[in-house]
Amino acid sequence: MVTMRLSTHYVFTTGMLSILGWGTNFYYGLILASLISLSSNTIIDRLGHEVRGGYVRRTPRTHTLGRSILWGLIPSFFIFLFLFLVSGGLLFQILSMGIVAGPSHLLLDAFTEKGIYVKNGGRWTRYALAHFRYNNPFANGAAIITGVLLMLLSLYLRGQLTLI
């Protein structure tokens, strides 16, 4: 697999999205963030990889900025639709989470050796920031810790966590 570990994407994206659930109770926002993170990251990885010559590689189908936003919005739209039918929903928070979910996936993939796709001269080319291997324990650990810290920051910003 040429992507950061999927579990790393789940934790990091959940942390990023939990900040965006500011209009909700922390736990409700965390559940929304988790649902959108799990669904969008799974879609991006499942639809955005193909096997060529026995190797799994990324494709521009999901690993471009614009397309990643779309793939993050699709599951968030269905989650919003369900919540709207059940409870009236929170359109702005849910859709903002959907918009951020895809690019947060790409942010992590940009640090791997295969990078992400960007348009260059009318063609899709790969762009990488750091060229870490997908299973690099430091890179995956740093992303997971960042995701957890973002969740704690979200809790703090809601006044439900105090510092010493």
NUDOKE-552696 format. One record per atom (N, C-alpha, C): x, y, z; chain; residue in one letter; atom name. Coordinates in steps of 0.001 Angstrom, whole numbers, plus 524288, in hexadecimal, padded with zeros to 5 digits. Each point is the difference from the previous one (the first is absolute). Layout:
X | Y | Z | A | a | CA
...
This chain:
8035E | 7FB64 | 80000 | A | m | N
7FCA2 | 8049C | 80000 | A | m | CA
80383 | 804CE | 80000 | A | m | C
7FE9A | 803F2 | 7FD0A | A | v | N
80355 | 80491 | 7FF6B | A | v | CA
7FDEB | 804C6 | 802D9 | A | v | C
7FCA3 | 7FF43 | 80395 | A | t | N
7FDBC | 80458 | 802DD | A | t | CA
8018B | 7FF92 | 805C1 | A | t | C
7FF6C | 8043C | 802D6 | A | m | N
800BA | 7FF93 | 805A4 | A | m | CA
7FC2A | 7FBD4 | 801D4 | A | m | C
800CF | 7FDBF | 80464 | A | r | N
7FC69 | 7FC11 | 801FD | A | r | CA
7FA95 | 80268 | 80086 | A | r | C
7FC0E | 7FD00 | 7FE9A | A | l | N
7FAA7 | 801F3 | 80015 | A | l | CA
7FE5D | 80186 | 80585 | A | l | C
801C3 | 7FD1A | 803ED | A | s | N
7FEB6 | 80161 | 80569 | A | s | CA
80245 | 80559 | 8016B | A | s | C
8048B | 80146 | 7FDDE | A | t | N
80256 | 80522 | 800E0 | A | t | CA
7FC8C | 8043C | 7FDA6 | A | t | C
7FE0C | 7FF0F | 7FB4A | A | h | N
7FC73 | 803B9 | 7FD83 | A | h | CA
7FB1C | 800C2 | 8034F | A | h | C
7FDE1 | 7FBC5 | 80218 | A | y | N
7FB41 | 8005E | 8032A | A | y | CA
800CB | 80394 | 804AF | A | y | C
80437 | 7FF23 | 802EB | A | v | N
800ED | 80306 | 804C9 | A | v | CA
8012F | 805B3 | 7FEAF | A | v | C
80374 | 800EE | 7FC36 | A | f | N
80174 | 80558 | 7FE9B | A | f | CA
7FB41 | 8030D | 7FE07 | A | f | C
7FD08 | 7FDBF | 7FC6B | A | t | N
7FB77 | 802B7 | 7FDDD | A | t | CA
7FBD4 | 800DE | 8042C | A | t | C
7FF2D | 7FC3B | 80365 | A | t | N
7FC3D | 800C1 | 80441 | A | t | CA
8019F | 8049A | 80364 | A | t | C
8050A | 8006D | 8011E | A | g | N
801E2 | 80475 | 8030A | A | g | CA
7FF12 | 80529 | 7FD41 | A | g | C
8012C | 80029 | 7FAE7 | A | m | N
7FF22 | 804D9 | 7FD08 | A | m | CA
7FA32 | 80164 | 7FFDD | A | m | C
7FCB5 | 7FC19 | 7FF23 | A | l | N
7FA68 | 80107 | 7FF84 | A | l | CA
7FD76 | 80144 | 8053A | A | l | C
80223 | 7FDF8 | 8043F | A | s | N
7FDAC | 8011E | 80521 | A | s | CA
80050 | 805D5 | 80144 | A | s | C
803FD | 802A0 | 7FE06 | A | i | N
80071 | 805A9 | 800AB | A | i | CA
7FB71 | 802B8 | 7FD41 | A | i | C
7FE5C | 7FDEC | 7FB80 | A | l | N
7FBDE | 80274 | 7FCEB | A | l | CA
7FA8D | 7FF10 | 80232 | A | l | C
7FF74 | 7FC7B | 803A0 | A | g | N
7FAE5 | 7FEF9 | 80252 | A | g | CA
7FED5 | 803AA | 80480 | A | g | C
801F6 | 804C8 | 7FFBD | A | w | N
7FFB2 | 803CA | 80443 | A | w | CA
7FA6C | 8013F | 801A9 | A | w | C
7FC36 | 7FF8F | 7FC9E | A | g | N
7FA9D | 8016E | 80150 | A | g | CA
7FD1C | 7FBB5 | 802D1 | A | g | C
802BD | 7FBD2 | 80158 | A | t | N
7FD70 | 7FB83 | 8025B | A | t | CA
8028D | 7FEA6 | 8052F | A | t | C
7FD7E | 7FC99 | 802CD | A | n | N
80258 | 7FD90 | 80497 | A | n | CA
804DF | 7FD1B | 7FE1D | A | n | C
80428 | 7FFDF | 80322 | A | f | N
804E1 | 7FD8C | 7FE55 | A | f | CA
7FF24 | 7FA64 | 7FE3C | A | f | C
7FD10 | 7FD07 | 802F6 | A | y | N
7FF5E | 7FA78 | 7FEC7 | A | y | CA
7FCC9 | 7FF39 | 7FB06 | A | y | C
7FC1B | 80337 | 7FF40 | A | y | N
7FCF0 | 7FFD6 | 7FB31 | A | y | CA
8037C | 80178 | 7FB5D | A | y | C
80323 | 80417 | 800AA | A | g | N
803AA | 80198 | 7FBE8 | A | g | CA
8040B | 7FBD4 | 7FEE5 | A | g | C
801D1 | 7FD5F | 8041F | A | l | N
803E2 | 7FBD4 | 7FF58 | A | l | CA
7FDA7 | 7FB67 | 7FD0B | A | l | C
7FB1F | 7FEB7 | 80122 | A | i | N
7FD6A | 7FBC0 | 7FD2E | A | i | CA
7FF60 | 80175 | 7FA3E | A | i | C
7FE46 | 804D1 | 7FEF6 | A | l | N
7FF8F | 801C8 | 7FA8E | A | l | CA
8054D | 7FFD9 | 7FD49 | A | l | C
803F7 | 80206 | 802A8 | A | a | N
8054B | 80016 | 7FDC1 | A | a | CA
801DF | 7FA79 | 7FED8 | A | a | C
7FEFF | 7FC6F | 8038C | A | s | N
801AB | 7FA8F | 7FF40 | A | s | CA
7FD35 | 7FD78 | 7FB67 | A | s | C
7FAE0 | 800C7 | 7FFA6 | A | l | N
7FCFE | 7FDBF | 7FBA8 | A | l | CA
801EA | 8020C | 7FABD | A | l | C
800CC | 8051B | 7FFB3 | A | i | N
801C1 | 80255 | 7FB11 | A | i | CA
80599 | 7FE5C | 7FEC7 | A | i | C
80353 | 7FFC7 | 803F8 | A | s | N
80564 | 7FE58 | 7FF3B | A | s | CA
8003E | 7FA60 | 7FE07 | A | s | C
7FD3B | 7FC7F | 8029D | A | l | N
80015 | 7FA80 | 7FE6F | A | l | CA
7FDF9 | 7FF47 | 7FA73 | A | l | C
7FB9B | 80274 | 7FED4 | A | s | N
7FDA7 | 7FF2E | 7FAD8 | A | s | CA
80332 | 80296 | 7FBAE | A | s | C
8019C | 804DA | 800AE | A | s | N
802D0 | 802AF | 7FBC2 | A | s | CA
8056F | 7FDA6 | 7FF25 | A | s | C
802D8 | 7FED3 | 80421 | A | n | N
80536 | 7FDB4 | 7FF4E | A | n | CA
7FFB4 | 7FA8C | 7FD97 | A | n | C
7FC11 | 7FD01 | 80173 | A | t | N
7FF54 | 7FAD2 | 7FDB4 | A | t | CA
7FEC2 | 80073 | 7FA32 | A | t | C
7FC7A | 80398 | 7FEA5 | A | i | N
7FEA9 | 800CB | 7FA75 | A | i | CA
804CA | 801B9 | 7FCEB | A | i | C
802E4 | 803C8 | 80212 | A | i | N
8049F | 801FA | 7FD40 | A | i | CA
803F4 | 7FBA7 | 7FF18 | A | i | C
800E9 | 7FCBB | 803E4 | A | d | N
803CE | 7FBCB | 7FF56 | A | d | CA
7FDF5 | 7FB9F | 7FC89 | A | d | C
7FB21 | 7FE83 | 80099 | A | r | N
7FDEB | 7FB9B | 7FCEF | A | r | CA
7FF5E | 80169 | 7FA38 | A | r | C
7FE1C | 804B0 | 7FEE3 | A | l | N
7FF37 | 8018F | 7FA93 | A | l | CA
804E8 | 80248 | 7FD7F | A | l | C
803BA | 80193 | 80324 | A | g | N
80480 | 802D1 | 7FDFB | A | g | CA
804F2 | 7FCEC | 7FF74 | A | g | C
7FFB7 | 7FACE | 80061 | A | h | N
80497 | 7FCBF | 7FF4D | A | h | CA
7FEDD | 7FBD3 | 7FBEA | A | h | C
803FC | 7FE9F | 7FD11 | A | e | N
7FF85 | 7FBD2 | 7FC2E | A | e | CA
804F3 | 7FCB9 | 80032 | A | e | C
7FF87 | 7FB39 | 7FE13 | A | v | N
8047C | 7FC7E | 7FFE2 | A | v | CA
80228 | 7FFEC | 7FA76 | A | v | C
804FE | 8014A | 7FF91 | A | r | N
802BA | 7FFD4 | 7FAF0 | A | r | CA
80532 | 7FD41 | 800C7 | A | r | C
800D2 | 7FBF4 | 7FD08 | A | g | N
804F2 | 7FD1E | 8005A | A | g | CA
800EB | 7FDB3 | 8055C | A | g | C
7FBDC | 7FE97 | 802BB | A | g | N
8007E | 7FDB2 | 80531 | A | g | CA
800A3 | 803F9 | 80461 | A | g | C
80007 | 8050A | 7FEB5 | A | y | N
8009F | 8041A | 803EA | A | y | CA
7FB06 | 80342 | 8005E | A | y | C
7FEC5 | 801A7 | 804B3 | A | v | N
7FB8E | 80375 | 800D2 | A | v | CA
801E7 | 80593 | 7FF53 | A | v | C
7FD24 | 80318 | 7FCE9 | A | r | N
80190 | 80572 | 7FF3F | A | r | CA
7FB41 | 8038B | 80053 | A | r | C
80105 | 804E8 | 80163 | A | r | N
7FBE3 | 803F0 | 8003A | A | r | CA
7FE78 | 8019D | 7FA7C | A | r | C
7FB29 | 801E5 | 7FF98 | A | t | N
7FE3D | 8021B | 7FB00 | A | t | CA
7FDD8 | 8057A | 800E4 | A | t | C
7FFCD | 8032A | 7FBED | A | p | N
7FDBC | 80538 | 80095 | A | p | CA
7FA11 | 7FFE5 | 800DA | A | p | C
7FD96 | 7FB6A | 7FFA6 | A | r | N
7FA5B | 7FF8F | 800CD | A | r | CA
7FE5B | 80253 | 80542 | A | r | C
80333 | 7FF43 | 803FC | A | t | N
7FEB1 | 80217 | 8052E | A | t | CA
80476 | 80315 | 80276 | A | t | C
804A9 | 7FF9E | 7FDF4 | A | h | N
8048B | 8025F | 80281 | A | h | CA
801A6 | 80530 | 7FD92 | A | h | C
7FC19 | 80345 | 7FEC7 | A | t | N
800F0 | 8056E | 7FE76 | A | t | CA
7FCCC | 80366 | 803A6 | A | t | C
80181 | 804E0 | 800A5 | A | l | N
7FD56 | 80367 | 803BE | A | l | CA
7FA2C | 80079 | 7FED8 | A | l | C
7FE9A | 8016A | 7FB44 | A | g | N
7FA81 | 800C1 | 7FEAF | A | g | CA
7FCCC | 7FB11 | 80092 | A | g | C
8020B | 7FBB7 | 7FE2F | A | r | N
7FD20 | 7FB0E | 80055 | A | r | CA
7FFAF | 7FE0A | 80593 | A | r | C
80407 | 80105 | 80323 | A | s | N
7FFC5 | 7FE46 | 80576 | A | s | CA
7FBB0 | 802E6 | 802EC | A | s | C
7FF2E | 804FC | 7FEA7 | A | i | N
7FBBD | 802F6 | 80275 | A | i | CA
7FACD | 7FD75 | 7FEA1 | A | i | C
7FF52 | 7FE9D | 7FB19 | A | l | N
7FB32 | 7FD6A | 7FE51 | A | l | CA
7FF24 | 7FAEC | 802FC | A | l | C
8040B | 7FCC0 | 80065 | A | w | N
7FF80 | 7FAF8 | 802B5 | A | w | CA
7FF2C | 800BA | 805D9 | A | w | C
801B6 | 80456 | 8022F | A | g | N
7FEDA | 80122 | 8057E | A | g | CA
7FA7A | 80205 | 800B6 | A | g | C
7FE07 | 802D6 | 7FC1E | A | l | N
7FAB3 | 80227 | 80050 | A | l | CA
7FBC4 | 7FBE4 | 7FF49 | A | l | C
800EE | 7FC2A | 7FCC1 | A | i | N
7FBEC | 7FC23 | 7FEDE | A | i | CA
7FE1C | 7FD35 | 804EC | A | i | C
80373 | 7FD9A | 8031C | A | p | N
7FDE8 | 7FD74 | 804B6 | A | p | CA
7FDC7 | 803E6 | 803F0 | A | p | C
8024C | 804B0 | 80051 | A | s | N
7FDF1 | 803CE | 803C2 | A | s | CA
7FA89 | 801C6 | 7FE68 | A | s | C
7FEF7 | 8003B | 7FAEC | A | f | N
7FAC5 | 80168 | 7FE31 | A | f | CA
7FC0A | 7FBE7 | 801BC | A | f | C
8015C | 7FB06 | 7FF77 | A | f | N
7FC60 | 7FBE5 | 8019B | A | f | CA
7FF46 | 7FFE6 | 805F0 | A | f | C
8041C | 8010F | 802DF | A | i | N
7FF8B | 80058 | 805B7 | A | i | CA
7FC8A | 80495 | 80172 | A | i | C
800CD | 80481 | 7FD64 | A | f | N
7FCAE | 80488 | 800F9 | A | f | CA
7FA4F | 7FEC0 | 7FEB9 | A | f | C
7FF0E | 7FD90 | 7FB8E | A | l | N
7FAB0 | 7FEB7 | 7FE65 | A | l | CA
7FD53 | 7FC93 | 80412 | A | l | C
802CE | 7FC0E | 801E0 | A | f | N
7FDDA | 7FC9C | 8040F | A | f | CA
7FED7 | 80312 | 804FA | A | f | C
803C1 | 80329 | 801CC | A | l | N
7FF35 | 802FD | 804D2 | A | l | CA
7FBC0 | 8041D | 7FF60 | A | l | C
7FF95 | 8024D | 7FB65 | A | f | N
7FBEB | 803D9 | 7FF0B | A | f | CA
7FAA9 | 7FD75 | 80070 | A | f | C
7FF7A | 7FB68 | 7FDD8 | A | l | N
7FB06 | 7FD37 | 80048 | A | l | CA
7FEB8 | 7FE57 | 80594 | A | l | C
8040D | 7FEBF | 80306 | A | v | N
7FF32 | 7FE2D | 8055B | A | v | CA
7FF72 | 80480 | 803D9 | A | v | C
80359 | 8040D | 7FF7B | A | s | N
80014 | 803F4 | 80427 | A | s | CA
80052 | 805A5 | 7FE2B | A | s | C
80003 | 80109 | 7FB10 | A | g | N
80087 | 80562 | 7FE27 | A | g | CA
80580 | 80136 | 7FE34 | A | g | C
803E9 | 7FCF9 | 801A8 | A | g | N
80560 | 80051 | 7FE0D | A | g | CA
802B7 | 8053C | 800C3 | A | g | C
804FD | 8000C | 7FEF8 | A | l | N
80353 | 804A2 | 8004E | A | l | CA
802F1 | 8007A | 7FADF | A | l | C
7FD96 | 80266 | 7FC27 | A | l | N
80218 | 8001E | 7FAB9 | A | l | CA
80584 | 80234 | 7FFB9 | A | l | C
800EE | 8048C | 80237 | A | f | N
80514 | 80288 | 7FF66 | A | f | CA
8046A | 7FCAC | 80237 | A | f | C
7FF61 | 7FE0D | 804C0 | A | q | N
80433 | 7FCF5 | 8026D | A | q | CA
80113 | 7FB01 | 7FCFA | A | q | C
7FBD5 | 7FD4C | 7FE60 | A | i | N
800BE | 7FB04 | 7FD5D | A | i | CA
8027F | 800C9 | 7FAA6 | A | i | C
7FE22 | 803CF | 7FD11 | A | l | N
8024D | 800E1 | 7FAD8 | A | l | CA
80593 | 80226 | 8005E | A | l | C
8011D | 80331 | 803F7 | A | s | N
80565 | 801E2 | 8009F | A | s | CA
8039A | 7FB78 | 80160 | A | s | C
7FE0C | 7FC4B | 8030F | A | m | N
8031E | 7FB58 | 80120 | A | m | CA
800FF | 7FCEE | 7FAFD | A | m | C
7FC07 | 7FF8C | 7FCB9 | A | g | N
8009B | 7FD2B | 7FB1A | A | g | CA
803EE | 8028A | 7FC6A | A | g | C
8000F | 80523 | 7FFDD | A | i | N
803AD | 802D4 | 7FCA2 | A | i | CA
8059D | 7FF2A | 801D4 | A | i | C
800D8 | 7FF9A | 80511 | A | v | N
80543 | 7FF73 | 8022C | A | v | CA
801E0 | 7FA56 | 80011 | A | v | C
7FC62 | 7FC45 | 8001A | A | a | N
80176 | 7FA79 | 80086 | A | a | CA
803A5 | 7FE2A | 7FBA9 | A | a | C
7FEB4 | 8010B | 7FB21 | A | g | N
80341 | 7FE40 | 7FBA3 | A | g | CA
8056A | 8026F | 7FFFF | A | g | C
80057 | 8053C | 8005F | A | p | N
80530 | 80260 | 8001A | A | p | CA
80358 | 7FE4C | 804AB | A | p | C
7FD8F | 7FEA1 | 8046E | A | s | N
80330 | 7FE2E | 80464 | A | s | CA
8027C | 7FABB | 7FEB0 | A | s | C
7FD40 | 7FCD3 | 7FCF8 | A | h | N
80238 | 7FB12 | 7FE25 | A | h | CA
804BC | 80124 | 7FC86 | A | h | C
7FF52 | 803BC | 7FC70 | A | l | N
80449 | 8015A | 7FC71 | A | l | CA
8049E | 80269 | 802E1 | A | l | C
7FEE4 | 802F8 | 80420 | A | l | N
80438 | 8025E | 80301 | A | l | CA
803B8 | 7FBCB | 801FD | A | l | C
7FDE2 | 7FBCC | 80212 | A | l | N
80363 | 7FBCC | 801DE | A | l | CA
802B3 | 7FD3A | 7FB7B | A | l | C
7FD16 | 7FEE7 | 7FBCA | A | d | N
80261 | 7FD4E | 7FB90 | A | d | CA
80445 | 80341 | 7FD66 | A | d | C
7FFB8 | 8051D | 80065 | A | a | N
803FB | 8035F | 7FDA6 | A | a | CA
80556 | 7FF2F | 80292 | A | a | C
80010 | 7FDEC | 804BD | A | f | N
804ED | 7FF0B | 802BB | A | f | CA
80253 | 7FAAC | 7FEBC | A | f | C
7FD30 | 7FCC6 | 7FD0E | A | t | N
8020B | 7FAD4 | 7FEB0 | A | t | CA
8032E | 8003D | 7FAF8 | A | t | C
802E8 | 7FBD8 | 7FF01 | A | e | N
8039C | 80001 | 7FB97 | A | e | CA
7FD54 | 8007F | 7FAB8 | A | e | C
7FB35 | 7FE3F | 7FF85 | A | k | N
7FD40 | 8005D | 7FAF7 | A | k | CA
7FCC7 | 804FE | 7FF8D | A | k | C
7FF0C | 802B4 | 80442 | A | g | N
7FD5F | 8050C | 7FFE2 | A | g | CA
7FA63 | 7FFE0 | 7FE21 | A | g | C
7FE4B | 8046E | 7FDE2 | A | i | N
7FAB4 | 800A2 | 7FDFA | A | i | CA
80064 | 80207 | 7FA67 | A | i | C
7FB92 | 8007F | 7FD70 | A | y | N
7FFFD | 801F3 | 7FAA6 | A | y | CA
7FEA6 | 805C6 | 7FFD0 | A | y | C
802EF | 802D6 | 7FCC5 | A | v | N
7FEE0 | 8057F | 7FEDF | A | v | CA
8003A | 800AD | 7FA14 | A | v | C
7FD24 | 803D8 | 7FE17 | A | k | N
7FFF4 | 80107 | 7FA5D | A | k | CA
804D0 | 80340 | 7FEB5 | A | k | C
8031A | 7FE34 | 7FC3F | A | n | N
804BF | 802B1 | 7FE71 | A | n | CA
8005E | 7FFBA | 7FA0F | A | n | C
7FF48 | 8046D | 7FD6B | A | g | N
80040 | 80021 | 7FA52 | A | g | CA
7FBBF | 7FCC3 | 7FD67 | A | g | C
7FB65 | 7FFCA | 80273 | A | g | N
7FBAF | 7FD10 | 7FDC6 | A | g | CA
80025 | 7FA29 | 8011C | A | g | C
803D5 | 7FE42 | 80307 | A | r | N
80082 | 7FA6D | 80150 | A | r | CA
80021 | 7FF55 | 805DF | A | r | C
7FE39 | 7FB7D | 801CB | A | w | N
8005B | 7FEC1 | 8058E | A | w | CA
80582 | 7FE20 | 8012F | A | w | C
80287 | 802A2 | 803AF | A | t | N
80533 | 7FE5B | 801BC | A | t | CA
7FFE4 | 7FF56 | 805E5 | A | t | C
803A5 | 7FD00 | 801EC | A | r | N
8003B | 7FF0F | 805A8 | A | r | CA
802FE | 80466 | 802B0 | A | r | C
7FE34 | 80128 | 804B5 | A | y | N
8028D | 803F8 | 80332 | A | y | CA
80073 | 7FDD4 | 80585 | A | y | C
804A7 | 80000 | 8022C | A | a | N
800E4 | 7FE00 | 80545 | A | a | CA
80326 | 803FE | 80320 | A | a | C
7FEB9 | 80075 | 804F8 | A | l | N
802C0 | 803B8 | 80360 | A | l | CA
804BC | 7FDA1 | 802B1 | A | l | C
7FF9C | 7FB23 | 801CF | A | a | N
8043D | 7FDED | 8032D | A | a | CA
801E2 | 7FA91 | 7FE69 | A | a | C
7FD21 | 7FD21 | 7FCF3 | A | h | N
80189 | 7FAD8 | 7FE1B | A | h | CA
800A3 | 7FBE9 | 8044B | A | h | C
7FCC9 | 8005F | 8042D | A | f | N
7FFFB | 7FBE0 | 803F5 | A | f | CA
7FD80 | 7FB1F | 7FDB2 | A | f | C
801C3 | 7FB6B | 801B3 | A | r | N
7FD59 | 7FB2A | 7FE79 | A | r | CA
7FAA4 | 7FFF7 | 802A2 | A | r | C
7FC39 | 7FD73 | 7FD8A | A | y | N
7FAB1 | 7FFEE | 80210 | A | y | CA
7FFAD | 7FDB7 | 80576 | A | y | C
8038E | 7FC6E | 8015E | A | n | N
7FFD0 | 7FD6C | 8051A | A | n | CA
80420 | 80214 | 803C5 | A | n | C
80208 | 804A0 | 7FEF7 | A | n | N
803EA | 80262 | 8036A | A | n | CA
7FD96 | 800F8 | 8055B | A | n | C
8020F | 7FD91 | 80424 | A | p | N
7FDA6 | 8008A | 8052D | A | p | CA
80010 | 805A7 | 80200 | A | p | C
80419 | 802E5 | 7FEC3 | A | f | N
80048 | 80576 | 801B0 | A | f | CA
7FBB4 | 8033D | 7FD77 | A | f | C
7FF76 | 7FF8F | 7FAD7 | A | a | N
7FC14 | 8031A | 7FD33 | A | a | CA
7FA7A | 7FE8B | 801AE | A | a | C
7FEF2 | 7FAEE | 80065 | A | n | N
7FAD2 | 7FE4C | 801AD | A | n | CA
7FEF7 | 8018E | 805A6 | A | n | C
803E3 | 7FF59 | 80351 | A | g | N
7FF67 | 8017A | 80580 | A | g | CA
7FF1B | 805D7 | 800A6 | A | g | C
802EA | 80324 | 7FD18 | A | a | N
7FF59 | 805B0 | 80058 | A | a | CA
7FA88 | 801A0 | 7FE46 | A | a | C
7FE03 | 7FD90 | 7FBD9 | A | a | N
7FABD | 8014A | 7FE1B | A | a | CA
7FBDB | 7FE5D | 803F1 | A | a | C
800A6 | 7FB71 | 80263 | A | i | N
7FC3A | 7FE2F | 803EF | A | i | CA
80018 | 80390 | 804C4 | A | i | C
8049F | 8015E | 801DD | A | i | N
80070 | 8038E | 8047D | A | i | CA
7FD95 | 80546 | 7FEB5 | A | i | C
800F0 | 801FA | 7FB47 | A | t | N
7FDA3 | 804F7 | 7FE63 | A | t | CA
7FA12 | 7FFA0 | 80006 | A | t | C
7FDDB | 7FBB2 | 7FE10 | A | g | N
7FA5B | 7FF3D | 80008 | A | g | CA
7FDC5 | 7FFF1 | 80583 | A | g | C
8029E | 7FD47 | 8038D | A | v | N
7FE3E | 7FFCF | 80573 | A | v | CA
8005F | 8056C | 8027E | A | v | C
80443 | 802D4 | 7FEF6 | A | l | N
80090 | 8054F | 8021B | A | l | CA
7FBC2 | 803A4 | 7FDE1 | A | l | C
7FE8C | 7FF5A | 7FB12 | A | l | N
7FBC3 | 80324 | 7FDCC | A | l | CA
7FACF | 7FEC6 | 802A7 | A | l | C
7FF19 | 7FB0C | 80141 | A | m | N
7FB37 | 7FE9B | 802DE | A | m | CA
80006 | 8027F | 8056A | A | m | C
8047F | 7FFE6 | 802A0 | A | l | N
80066 | 8027B | 80528 | A | l | CA
7FF48 | 805E7 | 7FF94 | A | l | C
8021E | 80260 | 7FBE4 | A | l | N
7FF45 | 80597 | 7FF23 | A | l | CA
7FA3B | 8013B | 7FF2F | A | l | C
7FD5E | 7FCB9 | 7FD23 | A | s | N
7FA66 | 800AE | 7FF2A | A | s | CA
7FD0B | 7FFD0 | 8052C | A | s | C
80175 | 7FC5C | 80350 | A | l | N
7FD9D | 7FF87 | 8052D | A | l | CA
8011D | 804E0 | 80340 | A | l | C
804D3 | 801E5 | 7FFCB | A | y | N
8018D | 804BA | 802DD | A | y | CA
7FD0B | 804CB | 7FE06 | A | y | C
7FF93 | 80095 | 7FADC | A | l | N
7FD58 | 80490 | 7FDC1 | A | l | CA
7FA39 | 8002D | 8016C | A | l | C
7FDC0 | 7FB9A | 8012D | A | r | N
7FA95 | 7FFCF | 801A8 | A | r | CA
7FF63 | 800CC | 805EC | A | r | C
80458 | 800C6 | 802A7 | A | g | N
7FFD5 | 800E3 | 8059B | A | g | CA
7FF18 | 7FB17 | 80328 | A | g | C
800C3 | 7FB73 | 7FD95 | A | q | N
7FF1B | 7FB14 | 802BF | A | q | CA
80513 | 7FD71 | 801CD | A | q | C
80456 | 802CE | 7FF41 | A | l | N
8050E | 7FE29 | 801CA | A | l | CA
802F0 | 804B3 | 801F9 | A | l | C
8022E | 7FF9D | 804A7 | A | t | N
8030F | 80450 | 80222 | A | t | CA
805AD | 7FE52 | 8008C | A | t | C
80377 | 803BD | 7FF44 | A | l | N
80588 | 7FEE6 | 800B8 | A | l | CA
8015C | 800E4 | 805B3 | A | l | C
80425 | 7FDC1 | 801B4 | A | i | N
801A1 | 8003F | 8057A | A | i | CA
80046 | 80573 | 80204 | A | i | C
